Amino acid sequence: MTFKPDDCLYSANIFGLFEITQVIESPSSVTWRLVPQVAPGSCKYITLAIPKNSTELQNKVEDLVGFDRTGVAVPLWPCELLLAYFFMLPPGRIQSVLQLPSPCERVIELAAGGLGIGGIALASVFLNLKYLAVTDGNDKCVQNLKNVITEGNYTFHSKLESALLRWSSDIEEEPSIPNYHDDWKNSFDLVFAADCFFNLSHGGLLRCIDFLLSRNSGSTFLALAPLRSNTLKSFVELASSEEVCERFQWSVTFLRPEAVFPEISGDEEKMIPHVVYIQRR
């Protein structure tokens, strides 16, 4: 199986949310423009420079989906593209559904895969952002994220970097973070992810979220994911249990797809994502 940037983007655009066009090709990368199609009031677009050496990852396609290899091995999850679309919605529409933290200056993406489109979209529209880390638990994904950032030559107001981050299966164990990033602990206003609720790591993911989120009231974890049998609901049940909510001092909201994305429809089991919204008290 060969990884092709155009195949990757078009196959993930299953909801028809973006018009995707090639902008320029250089010796080292191909740059694409993604324009949201069904977001009234949004005039934003994002550019994504996909390094040509991303094709080296095709030897093991699962390298692009992260350190947990449950599920289908694809280079870009549809939920990641939908997350990018969500961040590009008009602010009033987002606020009608949920309240993102304000100010939102430090942000981190978990399980960003090899492209980190959600993070790039957020950085392009959140003008008050000061720092964004796009992370994954797979070394090759992190290297590809670094190449995407370098090739994109982004001029965001915020510092943008890629980094390796892994969590365990144990709720008592802190996540593994990069050296010289001790300032990550309890420092992020927003932690977000797409389709990362792997069956065996719910406890470790919750500990990771608690480790990263600021202790300030209103700091938020936001994630999109389809049901995938009982995987998502199992995570929500654990996260919203009285014991966990008391321990980590947060509340959990679980939103059905139509509450957030009324313009899309389809299979809620495998494709249409629900929204998990965790906020510090």
The 8 nearest C-alpha neighbors of each residue, nearest first, counted from 0:
[[1, 57, 2, 60, 58, 59, 3, 54],
 [2, 0, 57, 3, 54, 58, 60, 56],
 [1, 3, 54, 57, 4, 0, 7, 6],
 [2, 4, 6, 5, 7, 1, 54, 53],
 [5, 3, 7, 6, 8, 2, 49, 29],
 [4, 6, 8, 7, 3, 9, 10, 21],
 [7, 5, 3, 9, 4, 8, 10, 2],
 [6, 8, 4, 5, 10, 9, 3, 74],
 [9, 7, 5, 11, 10, 6, 4, 12],
 [8, 10, 12, 6, 11, 7, 5, 13],
 [9, 11, 12, 7, 8, 6, 13, 77],
 [12, 10, 77, 8, 13, 9, 76, 75],
 [13, 11, 9, 15, 10, 14, 8, 77],
 [12, 14, 11, 15, 10, 77, 9, 16],
 [13, 15, 16, 12, 263, 77, 264, 11],
 [16, 14, 12, 13, 17, 36, 18, 37],
 [15, 17, 36, 14, 35, 37, 12, 18],
 [18, 16, 35, 34, 36, 15, 33, 19],
 [17, 19, 34, 33, 36, 35, 20, 16],
 [20, 18, 33, 32, 17, 34, 31, 21],
 [21, 19, 32, 31, 22, 18, 33, 34],
 [20, 22, 31, 23, 30, 32, 19, 29],
 [23, 21, 31, 30, 20, 32, 24, 29],
 [24, 22, 30, 21, 29, 25, 31, 28],
 [23, 25, 29, 28, 30, 26, 22, 21],
 [24, 26, 28, 27, 29, 23, 30, 51],
 [25, 27, 28, 24, 51, 29, 50, 23],
 [26, 28, 25, 51, 50, 29, 52, 150],
 [29, 27, 50, 51, 25, 49, 24, 48],
 [28, 30, 24, 49, 48, 23, 25, 50],
 [31, 29, 48, 23, 47, 22, 21, 24],
 [32, 30, 21, 47, 22, 46, 20, 48],
 [31, 33, 46, 20, 19, 45, 22, 21],
 [32, 34, 19, 45, 44, 17, 18, 46],
 [33, 35, 44, 18, 17, 36, 32, 19],
 [36, 34, 17, 16, 37, 38, 18, 33],
 [37, 35, 17, 16, 38, 34, 18, 15],
 [36, 38, 16, 35, 39, 262, 17, 15],
 [37, 39, 41, 88, 36, 35, 40, 89],
 [40, 38, 41, 37, 89, 88, 36, 42],
 [39, 41, 89, 38, 42, 88, 43, 37],
 [40, 42, 39, 38, 43, 89, 88, 87],
 [43, 41, 40, 44, 35, 34, 39, 38],
 [44, 42, 41, 87, 34, 45, 35, 124],
 [43, 45, 34, 33, 35, 42, 32, 46],
 [46, 44, 33, 32, 120, 47, 34, 43],
 [45, 47, 32, 31, 33, 48, 30, 44],
 [46, 48, 31, 30, 49, 151, 32, 45],
 [47, 49, 30, 151, 29, 150, 147, 28],
 [48, 50, 29, 28, 147, 47, 30, 51],
 [51, 49, 28, 52, 53, 27, 147, 48],
 [50, 52, 28, 53, 27, 54, 49, 29],
 [51, 53, 54, 50, 55, 27, 56, 28],
 [54, 52, 51, 55, 50, 56, 143, 49],
 [55, 53, 52, 56, 2, 57, 51, 3],
 [56, 54, 53, 57, 52, 58, 2, 51],
 [55, 57, 54, 58, 53, 59, 60, 62],
 [56, 58, 60, 59, 55, 2, 54, 1],
 [59, 57, 56, 60, 55, 0, 1, 54],
 [60, 58, 57, 61, 62, 56, 63, 55],
 [59, 61, 57, 62, 63, 72, 58, 56],
 [60, 62, 72, 63, 64, 59, 68, 73],
 [63, 61, 60, 64, 59, 65, 139, 56],
 [64, 62, 113, 74, 61, 112, 140, 65],
 [63, 65, 112, 61, 62, 74, 72, 73],
 [66, 64, 137, 67, 112, 136, 63, 62],
 [65, 67, 137, 136, 68, 64, 135, 62],
 [68, 66, 65, 69, 197, 64, 136, 137],
 [69, 67, 66, 70, 61, 65, 64, 72],
 [68, 70, 67, 197, 71, 72, 198, 64],
 [71, 69, 68, 72, 197, 67, 73, 227],
 [70, 72, 73, 69, 68, 61, 64, 76],
 [71, 73, 61, 60, 64, 70, 74, 68],
 [72, 74, 75, 71, 64, 76, 60, 61],
 [73, 75, 63, 7, 64, 76, 72, 113],
 [76, 74, 73, 11, 7, 77, 79, 112],
 [75, 77, 78, 79, 11, 73, 74, 80],
 [78, 76, 11, 80, 79, 81, 12, 75],
 [79, 77, 81, 76, 80, 193, 82, 223],
 [80, 78, 82, 76, 193, 81, 77, 117],
 [79, 81, 83, 77, 82, 78, 84, 117],
 [82, 80, 78, 84, 83, 79, 85, 77],
 [81, 83, 85, 79, 84, 80, 117, 78],
 [84, 82, 117, 80, 120, 81, 86, 85],
 [83, 85, 81, 87, 82, 86, 80, 88],
 [86, 84, 82, 87, 88, 83, 81, 93],
 [85, 87, 83, 84, 88, 121, 82, 120],
 [88, 86, 84, 85, 83, 89, 41, 124],
 [87, 89, 85, 86, 38, 41, 90, 84],
 [88, 90, 91, 92, 41, 40, 87, 93],
 [91, 89, 93, 92, 94, 88, 87, 86],
 [92, 90, 94, 93, 89, 95, 88, 96],
 [91, 93, 95, 90, 94, 89, 88, 96],
 [94, 92, 90, 95, 91, 96, 97, 88],
 [95, 93, 97, 91, 96, 98, 92, 90],
 [94, 96, 92, 93, 97, 91, 98, 90],
 [97, 95, 94, 93, 259, 92, 98, 258],
 [98, 96, 94, 95, 93, 99, 276, 92],
 [97, 99, 94, 100, 96, 93, 95, 217],
 [98, 100, 97, 101, 219, 94, 103, 217],
 [101, 99, 103, 218, 217, 102, 188, 98],
 [102, 100, 103, 99, 217, 188, 104, 218],
 [101, 103, 100, 104, 127, 188, 128, 99],
 [104, 102, 101, 100, 188, 105, 128, 189],
 [103, 105, 128, 129, 102, 127, 130, 106],
 [106, 104, 130, 187, 188, 129, 103, 131],
 [107, 105, 189, 131, 187, 190, 188, 130],
 [106, 108, 132, 190, 131, 133, 191, 109],
 [107, 109, 133, 191, 192, 134, 190, 111],
 [108, 110, 192, 134, 111, 135, 191, 107],
 [111, 109, 135, 112, 134, 192, 65, 195],
 [112, 110, 115, 135, 109, 134, 108, 133],
 [113, 111, 64, 63, 110, 65, 140, 114],
 [112, 114, 140, 63, 143, 144, 115, 111],
 [113, 115, 116, 144, 112, 147, 111, 143],
 [116, 114, 111, 118, 117, 112, 113, 133],
 [115, 117, 119, 118, 114, 120, 83, 80],
 [118, 116, 83, 120, 82, 115, 119, 79],
 [117, 119, 121, 120, 116, 115, 122, 133],
 [118, 120, 116, 122, 121, 117, 123, 115],
 [121, 119, 123, 83, 117, 118, 122, 116],
 [120, 122, 118, 123, 119, 124, 86, 125],
 [123, 121, 119, 125, 120, 124, 118, 155],
 [122, 124, 120, 121, 125, 119, 155, 45],
 [123, 125, 121, 122, 126, 120, 87, 86],
 [126, 124, 122, 127, 128, 121, 123, 103],
 [125, 127, 128, 124, 156, 123, 122, 155],
 [128, 126, 125, 104, 129, 103, 156, 102],
 [127, 129, 104, 157, 126, 125, 130, 103],
 [130, 128, 157, 104, 105, 158, 127, 156],
 [131, 129, 158, 105, 157, 128, 159, 106],
 [132, 130, 106, 159, 107, 105, 158, 133],
 [131, 133, 107, 160, 161, 159, 134, 108],
 [134, 132, 108, 161, 107, 111, 118, 160],
 [135, 133, 162, 109, 163, 161, 111, 108],
 [134, 136, 110, 163, 111, 164, 137, 112],
 [135, 137, 165, 66, 164, 163, 65, 138],
 [136, 138, 66, 65, 140, 135, 139, 141],
 [139, 137, 141, 140, 142, 136, 163, 135],
 [140, 138, 142, 141, 137, 143, 62, 63],
 [139, 141, 113, 143, 137, 142, 138, 63],
 [140, 142, 144, 138, 143, 139, 135, 162],
 [143, 141, 145, 139, 144, 140, 138, 146],
 [142, 144, 146, 140, 145, 141, 113, 147],
 [145, 143, 141, 147, 146, 142, 113, 114],
 [144, 146, 142, 148, 143, 147, 161, 149],
 [145, 147, 143, 149, 144, 148, 150, 142],
 [148, 146, 144, 150, 145, 149, 49, 48],
 [147, 149, 151, 145, 146, 150, 144, 152],
 [150, 148, 146, 152, 151, 147, 145, 153],
 [151, 149, 147, 152, 148, 48, 146, 50],
 [150, 152, 48, 148, 153, 149, 147, 47],
 [153, 151, 150, 149, 148, 154, 48, 147],
 [154, 152, 151, 155, 148, 149, 150, 159],
 [155, 153, 152, 156, 157, 123, 151, 158],
 [156, 154, 157, 153, 123, 122, 158, 126],
 [155, 157, 154, 126, 129, 128, 158, 127],
 [158, 156, 129, 130, 155, 128, 159, 131],
 [157, 159, 130, 129, 131, 160, 156, 155],
 [160, 158, 131, 132, 130, 157, 161, 133],
 [159, 161, 132, 133, 131, 162, 158, 145],
 [162, 160, 133, 145, 134, 132, 144, 141],
 [161, 163, 134, 141, 164, 133, 160, 132],
 [162, 164, 135, 136, 134, 141, 177, 138],
 [165, 163, 136, 176, 135, 175, 134, 162],
 [166, 164, 136, 175, 174, 167, 163, 176],
 [165, 167, 174, 203, 204, 175, 207, 168],
 [166, 168, 203, 169, 200, 174, 172, 165],
 [167, 169, 200, 203, 202, 199, 201, 170],
 [170, 168, 203, 202, 171, 167, 172, 200],
 [169, 171, 202, 203, 206, 172, 205, 168],
 [170, 172, 169, 173, 206, 203, 202, 168],
 [173, 171, 169, 170, 174, 203, 167, 206],
 [172, 174, 206, 207, 175, 171, 210, 166],
 [175, 173, 166, 207, 165, 176, 172, 167],
 [174, 176, 165, 164, 166, 173, 177, 167],
 [175, 177, 164, 174, 178, 163, 180, 165],
 [178, 176, 180, 163, 179, 162, 164, 175],
 [177, 179, 180, 176, 181, 175, 163, 162],
 [178, 180, 181, 177, 182, 176, 183, 162],
 [181, 179, 182, 178, 183, 177, 176, 184],
 [180, 182, 183, 179, 184, 178, 176, 177],
 [183, 181, 180, 184, 186, 179, 185, 211],
 [184, 182, 181, 186, 180, 211, 185, 187],
 [183, 185, 211, 186, 182, 210, 181, 212],
 [186, 184, 213, 211, 212, 210, 214, 187],
 [185, 187, 213, 183, 184, 212, 211, 188],
 [188, 186, 212, 105, 213, 189, 106, 211],
 [187, 189, 218, 105, 103, 213, 106, 212],
 [190, 188, 106, 219, 187, 220, 218, 191],
 [191, 189, 220, 107, 106, 108, 219, 221],
 [192, 190, 221, 108, 222, 220, 109, 189],
 [191, 193, 222, 109, 108, 110, 221, 195],
 [194, 192, 223, 222, 79, 78, 195, 224],
 [193, 195, 224, 196, 223, 78, 192, 225],
 [194, 196, 193, 197, 110, 192, 224, 109],
 [197, 195, 194, 231, 198, 230, 201, 234],
 [196, 198, 200, 199, 195, 69, 201, 230],
 [199, 197, 200, 230, 196, 201, 234, 233],
 [198, 200, 197, 168, 201, 202, 196, 203],
 [199, 201, 168, 203, 202, 197, 198, 204],
 [202, 200, 204, 203, 234, 199, 205, 198],
 [203, 201, 170, 205, 169, 204, 200, 168],
 [202, 204, 170, 168, 169, 167, 206, 200],
 [205, 203, 207, 201, 206, 202, 166, 200],
 [204, 206, 208, 202, 207, 203, 209, 201],
 [205, 207, 203, 209, 170, 204, 208, 210],
 [208, 206, 204, 210, 205, 174, 209, 203],
 [209, 207, 205, 211, 210, 206, 212, 204],
 [208, 210, 206, 212, 207, 211, 205, 247],
 [211, 209, 207, 208, 184, 185, 212, 206],
 [210, 212, 185, 184, 208, 209, 187, 186],
 [213, 211, 185, 187, 209, 186, 210, 208],
 [212, 214, 185, 186, 187, 215, 188, 218],
 [215, 213, 185, 212, 216, 279, 218, 186],
 [216, 214, 213, 218, 217, 279, 280, 188],
 [215, 217, 279, 280, 218, 214, 278, 213],
 [216, 218, 279, 278, 100, 219, 215, 280],
 [219, 217, 188, 279, 100, 278, 216, 213],
 [218, 220, 278, 189, 277, 217, 188, 190],
 [219, 221, 190, 277, 191, 189, 276, 278],
 [222, 220, 191, 276, 275, 219, 190, 277],
 [223, 221, 192, 275, 193, 191, 274, 224],
 [222, 224, 274, 193, 272, 273, 194, 78],
 [223, 225, 272, 194, 273, 193, 78, 226],
 [226, 224, 272, 271, 269, 270, 268, 227],
 [225, 227, 268, 231, 228, 267, 230, 229],
 [228, 226, 268, 269, 230, 225, 229, 231],
 [229, 227, 226, 230, 268, 231, 269, 232],
 [228, 230, 232, 231, 233, 227, 226, 234],
 [231, 229, 233, 232, 227, 228, 198, 226],
 [232, 230, 226, 234, 233, 229, 196, 235],
 [231, 233, 235, 234, 229, 230, 236, 226],
 [234, 232, 236, 230, 231, 235, 229, 237],
 [233, 235, 231, 237, 232, 236, 201, 238],
 [236, 234, 232, 238, 237, 233, 239, 231],
 [235, 237, 233, 239, 234, 238, 240, 232],
 [236, 238, 240, 234, 235, 239, 233, 243],
 [237, 239, 235, 236, 240, 243, 234, 244],
 [240, 238, 236, 237, 251, 235, 244, 241],
 [241, 239, 237, 243, 242, 238, 236, 244],
 [240, 242, 244, 243, 245, 239, 246, 238],
 [241, 243, 245, 240, 244, 246, 239, 247],
 [244, 242, 246, 245, 240, 241, 247, 238],
 [245, 243, 249, 241, 248, 247, 246, 242],
 [244, 246, 248, 242, 243, 247, 241, 249],
 [245, 247, 243, 244, 248, 242, 249, 241],
 [246, 248, 244, 245, 249, 243, 209, 279],
 [249, 247, 245, 244, 246, 280, 279, 250],
 [250, 248, 279, 280, 244, 278, 247, 277],
 [249, 251, 278, 277, 244, 279, 280, 239],
 [250, 252, 277, 239, 276, 278, 253, 249],
 [253, 251, 276, 275, 277, 254, 250, 274],
 [252, 254, 275, 274, 276, 251, 255, 273],
 [255, 253, 274, 273, 252, 258, 256, 275],
 [254, 256, 273, 258, 257, 274, 253, 259],
 [257, 255, 273, 258, 259, 260, 272, 254],
 [256, 258, 261, 260, 259, 255, 262, 263],
 [259, 257, 256, 255, 260, 261, 254, 96],
 [260, 258, 257, 256, 261, 96, 255, 254],
 [259, 261, 257, 262, 256, 263, 258, 264],
 [262, 260, 257, 263, 259, 258, 256, 264],
 [263, 261, 260, 264, 37, 257, 259, 38],
 [264, 262, 261, 260, 14, 265, 257, 271],
 [265, 263, 271, 262, 266, 261, 257, 14],
 [264, 266, 271, 267, 270, 263, 269, 14],
 [265, 267, 270, 268, 271, 269, 264, 225],
 [268, 266, 271, 270, 269, 225, 265, 226],
 [267, 269, 226, 227, 266, 225, 270, 228],
 [268, 270, 225, 227, 267, 266, 226, 271],
 [269, 271, 266, 267, 225, 272, 268, 265],
 [272, 270, 267, 225, 266, 265, 269, 256],
 [273, 271, 225, 224, 223, 256, 270, 267],
 [272, 274, 256, 255, 224, 223, 225, 254],
 [273, 275, 223, 254, 222, 253, 276, 272],
 [276, 274, 253, 222, 221, 252, 223, 254],
 [275, 277, 221, 252, 251, 220, 274, 253],
 [278, 276, 251, 220, 219, 250, 252, 249],
 [277, 279, 219, 249, 217, 250, 218, 280],
 [280, 278, 249, 216, 217, 218, 248, 250],
 [279, 216, 249, 248, 278, 217, 250, 215]]
